[in-house]
Amino acid sequence: MTPTSSSSSATTSPPSTRSPSRLSHVAHGTRVLVGGALTHRQRPPSAGGTTFLNIEDETGMLNIIVSPGTWNRYGKIAKRSAALLVRGILERDSGSINLIADRLDQLTFGPAGSTA
């Protein structure tokens, strides 16, 4: 099966899609695109409107940090999707890896070689 995004951009070329396990070799501050199953969503009152997501594929898990502005724009997608394609900036802090999201798309799966 080939992952596909529910929306596409004809004017910009997205970064290469990476699996969570391959992010250990990516530099802090690099824009990446990661896809996986959405395992949970948290929006604690003490976080000032920030939402925390976790996506997972067969290689590992990744923490996603979604600002209030990004959540306002893409929150409906995150609420209705079982899997997400997330674009953002990689953040390394004290040995942990997070992705600061700037775009969320629904991730769907089609037959191998499919473009839709």
Biopython code that builds the backbone (N, CA, C, O; Angstrom):
import numpy as np
from Bio.PDB.StructureBuilder import StructureBuilder

atoms = [
    (1, "MET", "N", (0.830, -1.173, 0.000)),
    (1, "MET", "CA", (0.000, 0.000, 0.000)),
    (1, "MET", "C", (0.881, 1.245, 0.000)),
    (1, "MET", "O", (1.947, 1.267, 0.614)),
    (2, "THR", "N", (0.427, 2.257, -0.683)),
    (2, "THR", "CA", (1.165, 3.503, -0.794)),
    (2, "THR", "C", (0.409, 4.607, -0.079)),
    (2, "THR", "O", (-0.771, 4.813, -0.361)),
    (3, "PRO", "N", (1.063, 5.344, 0.861)),
    (3, "PRO", "CA", (0.357, 6.432, 1.526)),
    (3, "PRO", "C", (0.132, 7.591, 0.582)),
    (3, "PRO", "O", (0.979, 7.907, -0.254)),
    (4, "THR", "N", (-1.020, 8.218, 0.727)),
    (4, "THR", "CA", (-1.328, 9.398, -0.069)),
    (4, "THR", "C", (-1.966, 10.434, 0.827)),
    (4, "THR", "O", (-2.615, 10.094, 1.816)),
    (5, "SER", "N", (-1.787, 11.674, 0.492)),
    (5, "SER", "CA", (-2.366, 12.773, 1.253)),
    (5, "SER", "C", (-3.702, 13.142, 0.642)),
    (5, "SER", "O", (-3.906, 13.005, -0.564)),
    (6, "SER", "N", (-4.625, 13.619, 1.497)),
    (6, "SER", "CA", (-5.937, 14.020, 0.996)),
    (6, "SER", "C", (-5.906, 15.365, 0.288)),
    (6, "SER", "O", (-6.850, 15.714, -0.421)),
    (7, "SER", "N", (-4.837, 16.119, 0.471)),
    (7, "SER", "CA", (-4.714, 17.381, -0.251)),
    (7, "SER", "C", (-3.328, 17.444, -0.852)),
    (7, "SER", "O", (-2.400, 16.795, -0.369)),
    (8, "SER", "N", (-3.192, 18.220, -1.897)),
    (8, "SER", "CA", (-1.881, 18.307, -2.533)),
    (8, "SER", "C", (-1.598, 19.744, -2.899)),
    (8, "SER", "O", (-2.508, 20.567, -2.998)),
    (9, "SER", "N", (-0.327, 20.036, -3.101)),
    (9, "SER", "CA", (0.080, 21.373, -3.480)),
    (9, "SER", "C", (0.763, 21.301, -4.835)),
    (9, "SER", "O", (1.781, 20.624, -4.979)),
    (10, "ALA", "N", (0.228, 21.979, -5.813)),
    (10, "ALA", "CA", (0.793, 21.939, -7.158)),
    (10, "ALA", "C", (1.962, 22.900, -7.311)),
    (10, "ALA", "O", (2.737, 22.791, -8.261)),
    (11, "THR", "N", (2.095, 23.851, -6.370)),
    (11, "THR", "CA", (3.109, 24.878, -6.549)),
    (11, "THR", "C", (4.388, 24.641, -5.767)),
    (11, "THR", "O", (5.429, 25.196, -6.118)),
    (12, "THR", "N", (4.340, 23.826, -4.706)),
    (12, "THR", "CA", (5.544, 23.597, -3.921)),
    (12, "THR", "C", (5.864, 22.119, -3.859)),
    (12, "THR", "O", (4.974, 21.270, -3.912)),
    (13, "SER", "N", (7.132, 21.828, -3.746)),
    (13, "SER", "CA", (7.576, 20.452, -3.617)),
    (13, "SER", "C", (7.768, 20.146, -2.143)),
    (13, "SER", "O", (8.578, 20.806, -1.490)),
    (14, "PRO", "N", (7.042, 19.154, -1.584)),
    (14, "PRO", "CA", (7.169, 18.868, -0.162)),
    (14, "PRO", "C", (8.496, 18.182, 0.141)),
    (14, "PRO", "O", (9.111, 17.590, -0.746)),
    (15, "PRO", "N", (8.939, 18.263, 1.404)),
    (15, "PRO", "CA", (10.140, 17.535, 1.770)),
    (15, "PRO", "C", (9.883, 16.031, 1.656)),
    (15, "PRO", "O", (8.730, 15.601, 1.628)),
    (16, "SER", "N", (10.930, 15.246, 1.591)),
    (16, "SER", "CA", (10.787, 13.797, 1.509)),
    (16, "SER", "C", (10.096, 13.273, 2.758)),
    (16, "SER", "O", (10.371, 13.734, 3.866)),
    (17, "THR", "N", (9.202, 12.315, 2.578)),
    (17, "THR", "CA", (8.531, 11.700, 3.707)),
    (17, "THR", "C", (9.501, 10.766, 4.412)),
    (17, "THR", "O", (10.205, 9.986, 3.772)),
    (18, "ARG", "N", (9.531, 10.852, 5.737)),
    (18, "ARG", "CA", (10.429, 10.038, 6.548)),
    (18, "ARG", "C", (9.625, 9.254, 7.567)),
    (18, "ARG", "O", (8.536, 9.665, 7.965)),
    (19, "SER", "N", (10.170, 8.124, 7.983)),
    (19, "SER", "CA", (9.564, 7.364, 9.066)),
    (19, "SER", "C", (10.174, 7.851, 10.377)),
    (19, "SER", "O", (11.296, 8.359, 10.380)),
    (20, "PRO", "N", (9.454, 7.706, 11.492)),
    (20, "PRO", "CA", (9.985, 8.168, 12.773)),
    (20, "PRO", "C", (11.378, 7.619, 13.104)),
    (20, "PRO", "O", (12.194, 8.331, 13.688)),
    (21, "SER", "N", (11.653, 6.389, 12.745)),
    (21, "SER", "CA", (12.950, 5.794, 13.088)),
    (21, "SER", "C", (14.114, 6.456, 12.352)),
    (21, "SER", "O", (15.249, 6.377, 12.822)),
    (22, "ARG", "N", (13.872, 7.094, 11.235)),
    (22, "ARG", "CA", (14.938, 7.726, 10.460)),
    (22, "ARG", "C", (15.214, 9.175, 10.854)),
    (22, "ARG", "O", (16.096, 9.816, 10.284)),
    (23, "LEU", "N", (14.472, 9.687, 11.814)),
    (23, "LEU", "CA", (14.658, 11.071, 12.232)),
    (23, "LEU", "C", (15.881, 11.254, 13.126)),
    (23, "LEU", "O", (16.325, 12.384, 13.333)),
    (24, "SER", "N", (16.426, 10.175, 13.655)),
    (24, "SER", "CA", (17.596, 10.292, 14.531)),
    (24, "SER", "C", (18.812, 10.830, 13.780)),
    (24, "SER", "O", (19.754, 11.316, 14.406)),
    (25, "HIS", "N", (18.803, 10.752, 12.460)),
    (25, "HIS", "CA", (19.918, 11.223, 11.636)),
    (25, "HIS", "C", (19.655, 12.585, 10.995)),
    (25, "HIS", "O", (20.466, 13.067, 10.204)),
    (26, "VAL", "N", (18.527, 13.204, 11.333)),
    (26, "VAL", "CA", (18.146, 14.488, 10.739)),
    (26, "VAL", "C", (18.516, 15.612, 11.700)),
    (26, "VAL", "O", (18.302, 15.501, 12.907)),
    (27, "ALA", "N", (19.067, 16.681, 11.165)),
    (27, "ALA", "CA", (19.530, 17.803, 11.984)),
    (27, "ALA", "C", (18.373, 18.587, 12.609)),
    (27, "ALA", "O", (17.298, 18.713, 12.022)),
    (28, "HIS", "N", (18.620, 19.105, 13.802)),
    (28, "HIS", "CA", (17.691, 20.003, 14.489)),
    (28, "HIS", "C", (17.355, 21.173, 13.551)),
    (28, "HIS", "O", (18.245, 21.736, 12.914)),
    (29, "GLY", "N", (16.086, 21.531, 13.473)),
    (29, "GLY", "CA", (15.669, 22.664, 12.660)),
    (29, "GLY", "C", (15.333, 22.325, 11.219)),
    (29, "GLY", "O", (14.953, 23.210, 10.453)),
    (30, "THR", "N", (15.465, 21.059, 10.834)),
    (30, "THR", "CA", (15.165, 20.632, 9.465)),
    (30, "THR", "C", (13.656, 20.451, 9.290)),
    (30, "THR", "O", (12.989, 19.889, 10.159)),
    (31, "ARG", "N", (13.121, 20.930, 8.159)),
    (31, "ARG", "CA", (11.706, 20.696, 7.838)),
    (31, "ARG", "C", (11.569, 19.271, 7.297)),
    (31, "ARG", "O", (12.277, 18.876, 6.370)),
    (32, "VAL", "N", (10.645, 18.505, 7.893)),
    (32, "VAL", "CA", (10.429, 17.117, 7.487)),
    (32, "VAL", "C", (8.946, 16.851, 7.326)),
    (32, "VAL", "O", (8.100, 17.624, 7.777)),
    (33, "LEU", "N", (8.655, 15.747, 6.676)),
    (33, "LEU", "CA", (7.296, 15.265, 6.463)),
    (33, "LEU", "C", (7.259, 13.840, 6.986)),
    (33, "LEU", "O", (8.040, 12.993, 6.553)),
    (34, "VAL", "N", (6.347, 13.573, 7.921)),
    (34, "VAL", "CA", (6.271, 12.268, 8.571)),
    (34, "VAL", "C", (4.826, 11.803, 8.562)),
    (34, "VAL", "O", (3.913, 12.600, 8.776)),
    (35, "GLY", "N", (4.615, 10.524, 8.317)),
    (35, "GLY", "CA", (3.270, 9.973, 8.324)),
    (35, "GLY", "C", (3.152, 8.821, 9.293)),
    (35, "GLY", "O", (4.124, 8.113, 9.554)),
    (36, "GLY", "N", (1.946, 8.634, 9.832)),
    (36, "GLY", "CA", (1.714, 7.510, 10.719)),
    (36, "GLY", "C", (0.309, 7.528, 11.285)),
    (36, "GLY", "O", (-0.464, 8.465, 11.086)),
    (37, "ALA", "N", (0.009, 6.453, 12.000)),
    (37, "ALA", "CA", (-1.285, 6.338, 12.670)),
    (37, "ALA", "C", (-1.317, 7.274, 13.869)),
    (37, "ALA", "O", (-0.346, 7.363, 14.620)),
    (38, "LEU", "N", (-2.413, 7.957, 14.043)),
    (38, "LEU", "CA", (-2.590, 8.862, 15.175)),
    (38, "LEU", "C", (-2.976, 8.015, 16.385)),
    (38, "LEU", "O", (-4.046, 7.407, 16.408)),
    (39, "THR", "N", (-2.100, 7.977, 17.388)),
    (39, "THR", "CA", (-2.373, 7.132, 18.550)),
    (39, "THR", "C", (-3.048, 7.884, 19.686)),
    (39, "THR", "O", (-3.832, 7.296, 20.431)),
    (40, "HIS", "N", (-2.761, 9.163, 19.833)),
    (40, "HIS", "CA", (-3.484, 9.959, 20.828)),
    (40, "HIS", "C", (-3.305, 11.454, 20.606)),
    (40, "HIS", "O", (-2.389, 11.921, 19.929)),
    (41, "ARG", "N", (-4.249, 12.181, 21.228)),
    (41, "ARG", "CA", (-4.282, 13.642, 21.198)),
    (41, "ARG", "C", (-4.426, 14.120, 22.631)),
    (41, "ARG", "O", (-5.240, 13.591, 23.388)),
    (42, "GLN", "N", (-3.637, 15.121, 23.006)),
    (42, "GLN", "CA", (-3.772, 15.701, 24.342)),
    (42, "GLN", "C", (-3.753, 17.216, 24.222)),
    (42, "GLN", "O", (-2.958, 17.782, 23.471)),
    (43, "ARG", "N", (-4.635, 17.865, 24.967)),
    (43, "ARG", "CA", (-4.674, 19.328, 24.991)),
    (43, "ARG", "C", (-4.879, 19.775, 26.436)),
    (43, "ARG", "O", (-5.965, 20.209, 26.820)),
    (44, "PRO", "N", (-3.809, 19.659, 27.229)),
    (44, "PRO", "CA", (-3.958, 19.987, 28.656)),
    (44, "PRO", "C", (-4.228, 21.468, 28.876)),
    (44, "PRO", "O", (-3.688, 22.310, 28.159)),
    (45, "PRO", "N", (-5.056, 21.794, 29.857)),
    (45, "PRO", "CA", (-5.376, 23.198, 30.137)),
    (45, "PRO", "C", (-4.133, 24.037, 30.459)),
    (45, "PRO", "O", (-4.106, 25.240, 30.198)),
    (46, "SER", "N", (-3.125, 23.405, 31.017)),
    (46, "SER", "CA", (-1.915, 24.136, 31.410)),
    (46, "SER", "C", (-0.979, 24.436, 30.233)),
    (46, "SER", "O", (0.035, 25.108, 30.421)),
    (47, "ALA", "N", (-1.295, 23.954, 29.027)),
    (47, "ALA", "CA", (-0.403, 24.117, 27.869)),
    (47, "ALA", "C", (-0.716, 25.349, 27.026)),
    (47, "ALA", "O", (-0.124, 25.521, 25.961)),
    (48, "GLY", "N", (-1.604, 26.187, 27.460)),
    (48, "GLY", "CA", (-1.876, 27.434, 26.746)),
    (48, "GLY", "C", (-2.415, 27.245, 25.340)),
    (48, "GLY", "O", (-2.110, 28.043, 24.453)),
    (49, "GLY", "N", (-3.214, 26.200, 25.116)),
    (49, "GLY", "CA", (-3.806, 25.968, 23.803)),
    (49, "GLY", "C", (-2.984, 25.073, 22.898)),
    (49, "GLY", "O", (-3.444, 24.717, 21.813)),
    (50, "THR", "N", (-1.784, 24.700, 23.308)),
    (50, "THR", "CA", (-0.958, 23.787, 22.513)),
    (50, "THR", "C", (-1.546, 22.382, 22.601)),
    (50, "THR", "O", (-1.972, 21.944, 23.669)),
    (51, "THR", "N", (-1.565, 21.681, 21.464)),
    (51, "THR", "CA", (-2.058, 20.305, 21.393)),
    (51, "THR", "C", (-0.885, 19.391, 21.120)),
    (51, "THR", "O", (-0.011, 19.707, 20.313)),
    (52, "PHE", "N", (-0.871, 18.252, 21.799)),
    (52, "PHE", "CA", (0.180, 17.262, 21.625)),
    (52, "PHE", "C", (-0.415, 16.022, 20.983)),
    (52, "PHE", "O", (-1.407, 15.475, 21.464)),
    (53, "LEU", "N", (0.198, 15.583, 19.893)),
    (53, "LEU", "CA", (-0.233, 14.383, 19.184)),
    (53, "LEU", "C", (0.898, 13.359, 19.229)),
    (53, "LEU", "O", (2.051, 13.701, 19.495)),
    (54, "ASN", "N", (0.559, 12.125, 18.970)),
    (54, "ASN", "CA", (1.572, 11.095, 18.819)),
    (54, "ASN", "C", (1.190, 10.304, 17.581)),
    (54, "ASN", "O", (0.056, 9.842, 17.451)),
    (55, "ILE", "N", (2.160, 10.148, 16.660)),
    (55, "ILE", "CA", (1.919, 9.290, 15.501)),
    (55, "ILE", "C", (2.897, 8.133, 15.556)),
    (55, "ILE", "O", (3.983, 8.233, 16.129)),
    (56, "GLU", "N", (2.485, 7.034, 14.946)),
    (56, "GLU", "CA", (3.274, 5.816, 15.010)),
    (56, "GLU", "C", (3.177, 5.078, 13.679)),
    (56, "GLU", "O", (2.123, 5.041, 13.044)),
    (57, "ASP", "N", (4.300, 4.493, 13.274)),
    (57, "ASP", "CA", (4.271, 3.536, 12.169)),
    (57, "ASP", "C", (5.008, 2.287, 12.639)),
    (57, "ASP", "O", (5.311, 2.159, 13.825)),
    (58, "GLU", "N", (5.298, 1.374, 11.731)),
    (58, "GLU", "CA", (5.939, 0.119, 12.138)),
    (58, "GLU", "C", (7.373, 0.313, 12.621)),
    (58, "GLU", "O", (7.964, -0.624, 13.157)),
    (59, "THR", "N", (7.951, 1.508, 12.446)),
    (59, "THR", "CA", (9.335, 1.756, 12.852)),
    (59, "THR", "C", (9.457, 2.481, 14.180)),
    (59, "THR", "O", (10.525, 2.457, 14.792)),
    (60, "GLY", "N", (8.393, 3.126, 14.642)),
    (60, "GLY", "CA", (8.482, 3.864, 15.896)),
    (60, "GLY", "C", (7.401, 4.918, 16.051)),
    (60, "GLY", "O", (6.451, 4.994, 15.272)),
    (61, "MET", "N", (7.583, 5.732, 17.094)),
    (61, "MET", "CA", (6.607, 6.763, 17.442)),
    (61, "MET", "C", (7.262, 8.136, 17.412)),
    (61, "MET", "O", (8.481, 8.255, 17.532)),
    (62, "LEU", "N", (6.445, 9.170, 17.252)),
    (62, "LEU", "CA", (6.950, 10.532, 17.229)),
    (62, "LEU", "C", (5.956, 11.457, 17.915)),
    (62, "LEU", "O", (4.751, 11.386, 17.674)),
    (63, "ASN", "N", (6.482, 12.330, 18.777)),
    (63, "ASN", "CA", (5.676, 13.362, 19.418)),
    (63, "ASN", "C", (5.529, 14.546, 18.475)),
    (63, "ASN", "O", (6.504, 15.003, 17.878)),
    (64, "ILE", "N", (4.313, 15.035, 18.347)),
    (64, "ILE", "CA", (4.004, 16.179, 17.490)),
    (64, "ILE", "C", (3.470, 17.293, 18.378)),
    (64, "ILE", "O", (2.568, 17.068, 19.185)),
    (65, "ILE", "N", (4.023, 18.493, 18.233)),
    (65, "ILE", "CA", (3.562, 19.657, 18.983)),
    (65, "ILE", "C", (2.840, 20.574, 17.998)),
    (65, "ILE", "O", (3.400, 20.977, 16.978)),
    (66, "VAL", "N", (1.585, 20.895, 18.322)),
    (66, "VAL", "CA", (0.745, 21.697, 17.425)),
    (66, "VAL", "C", (0.377, 23.002, 18.137)),
    (66, "VAL", "O", (-0.295, 22.989, 19.168)),
    (67, "SER", "N", (0.820, 24.113, 17.578)),
    (67, "SER", "CA", (0.522, 25.426, 18.169)),
    (67, "SER", "C", (-0.973, 25.716, 18.060)),
    (67, "SER", "O", (-1.670, 25.101, 17.253)),
    (68, "PRO", "N", (-1.465, 26.654, 18.872)),
    (68, "PRO", "CA", (-2.884, 27.017, 18.770)),
    (68, "PRO", "C", (-3.290, 27.465, 17.357)),
    (68, "PRO", "O", (-4.371, 27.112, 16.886)),
    (69, "GLY", "N", (-2.442, 28.230, 16.690)),
    (69, "GLY", "CA", (-2.771, 28.687, 15.333)),
    (69, "GLY", "C", (-2.850, 27.544, 14.338)),
    (69, "GLY", "O", (-3.761, 27.500, 13.512)),
    (70, "THR", "N", (-1.908, 26.626, 14.409)),
    (70, "THR", "CA", (-1.929, 25.461, 13.515)),
    (70, "THR", "C", (-3.132, 24.586, 13.821)),
    (70, "THR", "O", (-3.761, 24.055, 12.905)),
    (71, "TRP", "N", (-3.465, 24.427, 15.117)),
    (71, "TRP", "CA", (-4.639, 23.633, 15.490)),
    (71, "TRP", "C", (-5.917, 24.290, 14.956)),
    (71, "TRP", "O", (-6.815, 23.597, 14.477)),
    (72, "ASN", "N", (-6.001, 25.609, 15.037)),
    (72, "ASN", "CA", (-7.180, 26.299, 14.504)),
    (72, "ASN", "C", (-7.349, 26.017, 13.013)),
    (72, "ASN", "O", (-8.471, 25.882, 12.525)),
    (73, "ARG", "N", (-6.248, 25.931, 12.303)),
    (73, "ARG", "CA", (-6.313, 25.711, 10.861)),
    (73, "ARG", "C", (-6.550, 24.249, 10.492)),
    (73, "ARG", "O", (-7.303, 23.966, 9.560)),
    (74, "TYR", "N", (-5.915, 23.310, 11.213)),
    (74, "TYR", "CA", (-5.938, 21.893, 10.816)),
    (74, "TYR", "C", (-6.565, 20.965, 11.849)),
    (74, "TYR", "O", (-6.562, 19.750, 11.650)),
    (75, "GLY", "N", (-7.099, 21.490, 12.936)),
    (75, "GLY", "CA", (-7.638, 20.649, 13.998)),
    (75, "GLY", "C", (-8.751, 19.717, 13.557)),
    (75, "GLY", "O", (-8.828, 18.581, 14.026)),
    (76, "LYS", "N", (-9.613, 20.178, 12.664)),
    (76, "LYS", "CA", (-10.701, 19.318, 12.180)),
    (76, "LYS", "C", (-10.146, 18.079, 11.488)),
    (76, "LYS", "O", (-10.705, 16.991, 11.619)),
    (77, "ILE", "N", (-9.050, 18.240, 10.755)),
    (77, "ILE", "CA", (-8.415, 17.102, 10.084)),
    (77, "ILE", "C", (-7.897, 16.131, 11.135)),
    (77, "ILE", "O", (-8.107, 14.923, 11.019)),
    (78, "ALA", "N", (-7.225, 16.645, 12.158)),
    (78, "ALA", "CA", (-6.661, 15.779, 13.203)),
    (78, "ALA", "C", (-7.759, 15.060, 13.988)),
    (78, "ALA", "O", (-7.563, 13.926, 14.425)),
    (79, "LYS", "N", (-8.890, 15.698, 14.166)),
    (79, "LYS", "CA", (-9.986, 15.086, 14.921)),
    (79, "LYS", "C", (-10.663, 13.955, 14.148)),
    (79, "LYS", "O", (-11.168, 13.010, 14.755)),
    (80, "ARG", "N", (-10.681, 14.038, 12.827)),
    (80, "ARG", "CA", (-11.424, 13.044, 12.048)),
    (80, "ARG", "C", (-10.546, 11.969, 11.400)),
    (80, "ARG", "O", (-11.060, 11.050, 10.763)),
    (81, "SER", "N", (-9.233, 12.083, 11.559)),
    (81, "SER", "CA", (-8.323, 11.185, 10.855)),
    (81, "SER", "C", (-7.729, 10.124, 11.771)),
    (81, "SER", "O", (-7.367, 10.402, 12.914)),
    (82, "ALA", "N", (-7.636, 8.911, 11.255)),
    (82, "ALA", "CA", (-6.977, 7.826, 11.981)),
    (82, "ALA", "C", (-5.470, 7.856, 11.753)),
    (82, "ALA", "O", (-4.704, 7.328, 12.560)),
    (83, "ALA", "N", (-5.047, 8.476, 10.650)),
    (83, "ALA", "CA", (-3.623, 8.585, 10.327)),
    (83, "ALA", "C", (-3.374, 9.970, 9.738)),
    (83, "ALA", "O", (-4.238, 10.542, 9.073)),
    (84, "LEU", "N", (-2.173, 10.500, 9.995)),
    (84, "LEU", "CA", (-1.847, 11.857, 9.556)),
    (84, "LEU", "C", (-0.520, 11.908, 8.815)),
    (84, "LEU", "O", (0.384, 11.109, 9.059)),
    (85, "LEU", "N", (-0.433, 12.854, 7.920)),
    (85, "LEU", "CA", (0.807, 13.256, 7.275)),
    (85, "LEU", "C", (1.110, 14.626, 7.868)),
    (85, "LEU", "O", (0.334, 15.566, 7.694)),
    (86, "VAL", "N", (2.250, 14.744, 8.576)),
    (86, "VAL", "CA", (2.565, 15.957, 9.319)),
    (86, "VAL", "C", (3.839, 16.584, 8.773)),
    (86, "VAL", "O", (4.870, 15.921, 8.661)),
    (87, "ARG", "N", (3.761, 17.869, 8.434)),
    (87, "ARG", "CA", (4.940, 18.628, 8.021)),
    (87, "ARG", "C", (5.305, 19.558, 9.168)),
    (87, "ARG", "O", (4.440, 20.163, 9.801)),
    (88, "GLY", "N", (6.607, 19.658, 9.422)),
    (88, "GLY", "CA", (7.024, 20.560, 10.485)),
    (88, "GLY", "C", (8.526, 20.629, 10.625)),
    (88, "GLY", "O", (9.274, 20.092, 9.808)),
    (89, "ILE", "N", (8.948, 21.297, 11.674)),
    (89, "ILE", "CA", (10.357, 21.508, 11.967)),
    (89, "ILE", "C", (10.777, 20.555, 13.080)),
    (89, "ILE", "O", (10.152, 20.505, 14.139)),
    (90, "LEU", "N", (11.844, 19.800, 12.827)),
    (90, "LEU", "CA", (12.359, 18.854, 13.805)),
    (90, "LEU", "C", (13.018, 19.596, 14.959)),
    (90, "LEU", "O", (13.808, 20.518, 14.756)),
    (91, "GLU", "N", (12.681, 19.179, 16.160)),
    (91, "GLU", "CA", (13.248, 19.779, 17.365)),
    (91, "GLU", "C", (13.922, 18.684, 18.189)),
    (91, "GLU", "O", (13.327, 17.646, 18.477)),
    (92, "ARG", "N", (15.159, 18.937, 18.557)),
    (92, "ARG", "CA", (15.891, 18.023, 19.441)),
    (92, "ARG", "C", (16.113, 18.745, 20.755)),
    (92, "ARG", "O", (16.590, 19.880, 20.780)),
    (93, "ASP", "N", (15.760, 18.074, 21.857)),
    (93, "ASP", "CA", (15.933, 18.685, 23.162)),
    (93, "ASP", "C", (16.184, 17.593, 24.195)),
    (93, "ASP", "O", (15.335, 16.728, 24.412)),
    (94, "SER", "N", (17.343, 17.635, 24.826)),
    (94, "SER", "CA", (17.701, 16.690, 25.896)),
    (94, "SER", "C", (17.492, 15.236, 25.483)),
    (94, "SER", "O", (16.996, 14.429, 26.268)),
    (95, "GLY", "N", (17.865, 14.909, 24.268)),
    (95, "GLY", "CA", (17.776, 13.524, 23.793)),
    (95, "GLY", "C", (16.443, 13.121, 23.205)),
    (95, "GLY", "O", (16.333, 12.042, 22.622)),
    (96, "SER", "N", (15.424, 13.955, 23.339)),
    (96, "SER", "CA", (14.132, 13.612, 22.733)),
    (96, "SER", "C", (13.979, 14.323, 21.400)),
    (96, "SER", "O", (14.587, 15.368, 21.163)),
    (97, "ILE", "N", (13.165, 13.747, 20.539)),
    (97, "ILE", "CA", (12.894, 14.313, 19.218)),
    (97, "ILE", "C", (11.406, 14.620, 19.133)),
    (97, "ILE", "O", (10.570, 13.757, 19.400)),
    (98, "ASN", "N", (11.084, 15.847, 18.761)),
    (98, "ASN", "CA", (9.698, 16.282, 18.569)),
    (98, "ASN", "C", (9.586, 16.923, 17.197)),
    (98, "ASN", "O", (10.584, 17.327, 16.601)),
    (99, "LEU", "N", (8.372, 17.009, 16.709)),
    (99, "LEU", "CA", (8.114, 17.721, 15.471)),
    (99, "LEU", "C", (7.163, 18.868, 15.774)),
    (99, "LEU", "O", (6.061, 18.653, 16.277)),
    (100, "ILE", "N", (7.591, 20.082, 15.468)),
    (100, "ILE", "CA", (6.737, 21.263, 15.633)),
    (100, "ILE", "C", (5.944, 21.397, 14.335)),
    (100, "ILE", "O", (6.478, 21.843, 13.319)),
    (101, "ALA", "N", (4.680, 21.014, 14.373)),
    (101, "ALA", "CA", (3.858, 20.928, 13.168)),
    (101, "ALA", "C", (3.505, 22.292, 12.610)),
    (101, "ALA", "O", (3.215, 23.229, 13.355)),
    (102, "ASP", "N", (3.533, 22.393, 11.273)),
    (102, "ASP", "CA", (2.995, 23.582, 10.618)),
    (102, "ASP", "C", (1.926, 23.205, 9.597)),
    (102, "ASP", "O", (1.291, 24.080, 9.009)),
    (103, "ARG", "N", (1.724, 21.891, 9.385)),
    (103, "ARG", "CA", (0.666, 21.441, 8.476)),
    (103, "ARG", "C", (0.284, 20.006, 8.836)),
    (103, "ARG", "O", (1.147, 19.176, 9.122)),
    (104, "LEU", "N", (-1.019, 19.725, 8.818)),
    (104, "LEU", "CA", (-1.539, 18.378, 9.048)),
    (104, "LEU", "C", (-2.440, 18.012, 7.880)),
    (104, "LEU", "O", (-3.293, 18.800, 7.473)),
    (105, "ASP", "N", (-2.249, 16.824, 7.350)),
    (105, "ASP", "CA", (-3.126, 16.311, 6.297)),
    (105, "ASP", "C", (-3.578, 14.912, 6.675)),
    (105, "ASP", "O", (-2.862, 14.178, 7.355)),
    (106, "GLN", "N", (-4.767, 14.553, 6.231)),
    (106, "GLN", "CA", (-5.235, 13.190, 6.440)),
    (106, "GLN", "C", (-4.383, 12.254, 5.598)),
    (106, "GLN", "O", (-4.099, 12.537, 4.434)),
    (107, "LEU", "N", (-3.982, 11.145, 6.188)),
    (107, "LEU", "CA", (-3.201, 10.143, 5.475)),
    (107, "LEU", "C", (-4.118, 8.980, 5.163)),
    (107, "LEU", "O", (-4.720, 8.388, 6.059)),
    (108, "THR", "N", (-4.218, 8.659, 3.889)),
    (108, "THR", "CA", (-5.024, 7.523, 3.455)),
    (108, "THR", "C", (-4.110, 6.543, 2.740)),
    (108, "THR", "O", (-3.000, 6.894, 2.338)),
    (109, "PHE", "N", (-4.571, 5.335, 2.586)),
    (109, "PHE", "CA", (-3.775, 4.302, 1.945)),
    (109, "PHE", "C", (-4.519, 3.745, 0.749)),
    (109, "PHE", "O", (-5.723, 3.492, 0.805)),
    (110, "GLY", "N", (-3.769, 3.554, -0.350)),
    (110, "GLY", "CA", (-4.345, 3.004, -1.561)),
    (110, "GLY", "C", (-3.454, 1.886, -2.072)),
    (110, "GLY", "O", (-2.427, 1.591, -1.461)),
    (111, "PRO", "N", (-3.824, 1.264, -3.171)),
    (111, "PRO", "CA", (-3.022, 0.215, -3.740)),
    (111, "PRO", "C", (-1.629, 0.713, -4.127)),
    (111, "PRO", "O", (-1.473, 1.886, -4.469)),
    (112, "ALA", "N", (-0.633, -0.138, -4.081)),
    (112, "ALA", "CA", (0.737, 0.224, -4.467)),
    (112, "ALA", "C", (0.714, 0.847, -5.866)),
    (112, "ALA", "O", (0.033, 0.353, -6.765)),
    (113, "GLY", "N", (1.460, 1.929, -6.033)),
    (113, "GLY", "CA", (1.505, 2.616, -7.328)),
    (113, "GLY", "C", (0.391, 3.620, -7.524)),
    (113, "GLY", "O", (0.354, 4.319, -8.536)),
    (114, "SER", "N", (-0.529, 3.700, -6.554)),
    (114, "SER", "CA", (-1.642, 4.631, -6.640)),
    (114, "SER", "C", (-1.175, 6.044, -6.408)),
    (114, "SER", "O", (-0.262, 6.270, -5.614)),
    (115, "THR", "N", (-1.783, 7.005, -7.084)),
    (115, "THR", "CA", (-1.469, 8.411, -6.870)),
    (115, "THR", "C", (-2.633, 9.155, -6.250)),
    (115, "THR", "O", (-2.531, 10.358, -6.012)),
    (116, "ALA", "N", (-3.729, 8.479, -5.982)),
    (116, "ALA", "CA", (-4.893, 9.142, -5.399)),
    (116, "ALA", "C", (-5.099, 8.766, -3.961)),
    (116, "ALA", "O", (-6.041, 9.243, -3.328)),
]
sb = StructureBuilder()
sb.init_structure("model")
sb.init_model(0)
sb.init_chain("A")
sb.init_seg("    ")
for serial, (resi, resn, name, xyz) in enumerate(atoms, 1):
    if name == "N":
        sb.init_residue(resn, " ", resi, " ")
    sb.init_atom(name, np.array(xyz, "f"), 0.0, 1.0, " ", f" {name:<3s}", serial, name[0])
structure = sb.get_structure()
